[in-house]
Amino acid sequence: MKINKPLLAWFHQHGRHNLPWQQNPTLYRVWISEIMLQQTQVTTVIPYYKNFIQHFPTIATLAAAPVDDVLQLWSGLGYYARARNLHRAAQSIASQHDGLFPTNLADVVALPGIGRSTAGAILSLALNQPHPILDGNVKRVLTRLHAIEGWPGKKSIETQLWVFAAQHTPKKNAKHYTQAIMDLGATICTRKIPHCKLCPLSQLCIAHQQQIQEQLPTPKTRKKRPIRNTTFLMLCNSNHQILMEKRAPTGIWGGLWCFPETALSPSLSKNITKKEIWPGFRHTFTHFHLDITPILATTKNYDNYVAEDEYAWYNIETAINLGLAAPTKKLLIQLQSKLTKNGEFYVTQCTLRKTR
């Protein structure tokens, strides 16, 4: 099955050619874009990418930056392990590769947060090296093109897809092929309703011939997401500061600043001058739902209350610019709107909507 000629002809006419990382596509710039684009839409990534490159234009500036600065620029993009791995990889490049992004596939795969597909995409798009890729869009195209049944995340199915990916990747013009097949999956061979009439490969696509394109790829059998519950304590002192907690480097919201996840203790409750329980809301992760109950409380006698080194008092304007988990940032914006001219908090109904 020869797909390169019709695919590249379509790409040159209909593909995406003006994305920010396609302008001056250095290894560094392509690397940043590929990490950001993991499980994230292009339209979402573009403003984050521009801001990130503006603050960290080189590997050296990224490697030298505090991880808090990196996480702050990533705030709201999700999957924060990507940002931590970017920072670690930049430091590894600085120390082990003389500050130059490696050009060998094995060396790129060895960097934190980079797998075989991402490494192949970086080297292909930046250096025109002929490496196959297998991101979500490409998996979908190849699954339909060859009518492969079975969940693509299953090892045996993925191995089969890698074989096809390698067969289709040309030795020459790999850069355009790589972008073309990603664009095809993102814009034509879409997940829910593939636009087969516009597809340059429809006459070659076995799934289209058999009219099973909408049944492929075979979805993963999904388990019902469990529900967890937590309380966000939004504790304010008499200096109009809010108590923030820096999360551990790993795990959910690793390295980000959040509200302490704790209810009011008896010793703390007696020093509270105001307390308001806000409506709970749900934040959904890949594997579970988190139901959050925010409690707004103010205290006069706990101005110096910092239980551990990971806690600190911040004024709201400063806190909003930290590296924050998305629910924390939403609540801080709500808090900021409730400040009166004399620094007190309005006790009014919170406008956050439940998302159950």
LINNOR-V127429 format. One line per field, one symbol per residue. ss: DSSP state (H for helix, E for strand, L for the rest). phi: phi as a letter, one per 30 degrees, with the letter a starting at -180 (. if undefined). A space follows every 10 residues. Layout:
BEGIN
ss = ???
phi = ???
END
This chain:
BEGIN
ss = LLLHHHHHHH HHHHLLLLLH HHLLLLHHHH HHHHHHLLLL LHHHHHHHHH HHHHHLLLHH HHHHLLHHHH HHHHLLLLLL HHHHHHHHHH HHHHHHLLLL LLLLHHHHHL LLLLLHHHHH HHHHHHHLLL LLLLLHHHHH HHHHHLLLLL LLLLHHHHHH HHHHHHHHLL LLLHHHHHHH HHHHHHHLLL LLLLLHHHLL LLLLLHHHHL LLHHHLLLLL LLLLLEEEEE EEEEEELLLL EEEEEELLLL LLLLLLEELE ELLLLHHHHL LEEEEEELLL EEEELLLEEE EEEEEEEEEL LLLLLLLLLL EEEEEHHHHL LLLELHHHHH HHHHHHHLEL LLLLELLLLL LLLLLL
phi = .ccddddddd ddcbdcbbde dddhddeddd eeddddddib dedddedddd dddddbdbdd dddddddddd ddddejdihd eddddedddd ddddccbhic ddcceddddd deibcddddd dddddcbidd cdbadddded ddddechccj ddddeddddd dddddddddd dcideddddd ddddddccdd ddbdcddcdd cddcdddddc hbddccdddd dcddddccba cccccccdci ccdcbddedc idheiccbde cadddedded cdcbbbcded bccccdcacc cccdbcbbbc ccecdbdbdd cadbdddddd cddbdeddde dddddedcdd dcidcdcbdd cdcdbd
END
